[in-house]
Amino acid sequence: MKAPCVRDLLGQPVDAAFERYGRVAADRRAGEDRWLRFEAPNWTLRLRARPDRIGGPALVRSWTAAFAGGFDTVAEALRALGLPPPEPLEPSGGTDDIRRPLRDSAGRVHSLTLSVRHGRIRAASGFDEPPDWGVDTPLLDDD
């Protein structure tokens, strides 16, 4: 597996992460935030979780997946993450980071950033907030 499947992970209780990825490599708290790191031979996944109410379960607020080898194209990276392909289809990672809105299966809009280094997509980050950088690119539908 080249990347963890992160489809619909935002907003889920941290227990969903343990079910998906198994044993945690690191688990620490900083204030109200809980930071988890999962590792596999070809990727690492870092999660930030926080309850939405006092006494509530910690919910995944953001994730960052880093890839050992990276990906040549946006479509390849998204497919490995379990996310839908971009529309229109983008042929390569290029040289600049790629920011896109991402809609989950419940219809909520989140933010997605693909980090490009030396022409390859080396990491991806999802945030449980709508984009604050403008929505002039098509939504990635996650249904």
Salt bridges, closest charged atoms under 4 A:
ASP27 OD2 - ARG34 NH2 2.56
ASP33 OD1 - ARG48 NH1 3.31
ASP33 OD1 - ARG50 NE 2.74
GLU39 OE2 - ARG37 NE 2.86
ASP52 OD1 - ARG53 NH1 3.50
ASP72 OD1 - ARG120 NH1 2.22
GLU90 OE2 - ARG100 NH2 2.07
ASP97 OD1 - ARG117 NH1 2.92
ASP104 OD2 - ARG108 NH2 2.78
ASP104 OD2 - HIS110 NE2 2.87
ASP128 OD2 - ARG61 NH1 3.15
ASP141 OD1 - ARG103 NE 2.91
ASP142 OD1 - ARG7 NE 2.70
